[in-house]
Amino acid sequence: MTFHDSYFNSLIPEFINLINMPIFVNGIEKIYTPKLSLLLEKEGFLGLKGIAVAVNNQVVSKTAWVDFELKENDKILVIKASQGG
């Protein structure tokens, strides 16, 4: 292994920490990248009907999910509407 290889290999853990951060999803701490749409996809919410998402008690419109950037320790609440009476 050359110096060049070992230098870049040493940066990998730091880089991973920059793109993965603690985020709370419905009260449970998880490690995710900062894209809300990726989090929703990974958690199985993307594509479901009747989903509402709030980040830090602020509703995020469905049209904004793709571009919404999360920050470390954000609190995401995902609610699914259900029928009943």
N, C-alpha and C positions, 0 to 999 in steps of 0.2 A: 504494500500500500504506500502510495506516495504522500508527501506532505499535503499536496493539493487535495487528494481524496480524504485524508483524515480531517483536514480543516472543514470541508463541506459536510462530512459525516457528523462532526461535532455540532454543526448548526441545525441539523435536522430536529432534535428535540425542542430547541428554542422556537423554530419555525412552527412546529406542530402546536406548541403552547399559544402562539399568536393567533392561530386559526381555530383553535378549540378552546372554549372557555366555559366556566360554570354558568348555567342558566337554569332557572326553576320553571318546570312545566307542571301546571296544576299542583303546585306545592312540593314537587319532587325534584331534587337537584340532579341535573344531567349535564353532560359535557357535549357541546355542539359548536359548529361553525356559526358565524354571525348572520347567516341568511335565514330569515323567518320561513321562507318557502321550503328550504331544505329540511328544517326542523319539522315542519308540518308533514312533509312527505315521509320522513323517517318514522314519525310517530303514528302514521297511518290516517291522518286527518285530511290530507290533501285529496280533493276529489269527492269528499263526502258532501252531501247537501245539508243545509241547516246548521252550518258551523259559524260560530262567532269567535273572534280572537281579540284579546286585549293584552297589551304589553304595559306593565306598570300602571294598571287601572285605566289605560287609555285604549279605546276601541281602535283597531286597525282595520280599515276597509279592505275587502277582499281584493280590490284592484291594486292595493299597495303591498300585498304580501310578497310579491316577487322581488321588489326593490328594497324591502324593509330590512335595515341592518340592526341586528341586536347588539347589545353591549353586555359586558361581563356583569353577572348577577341580576340581569333582567328577570322579571317575573311575568311569565306568560300564562294566561288563563284561556283555555279552549273550552267552549261550551257548545254542546250539540242540542239543538231543539228536539223535543219529542212530543208526540201527541198523547193526549190523555185528558182525564177530567176528574 
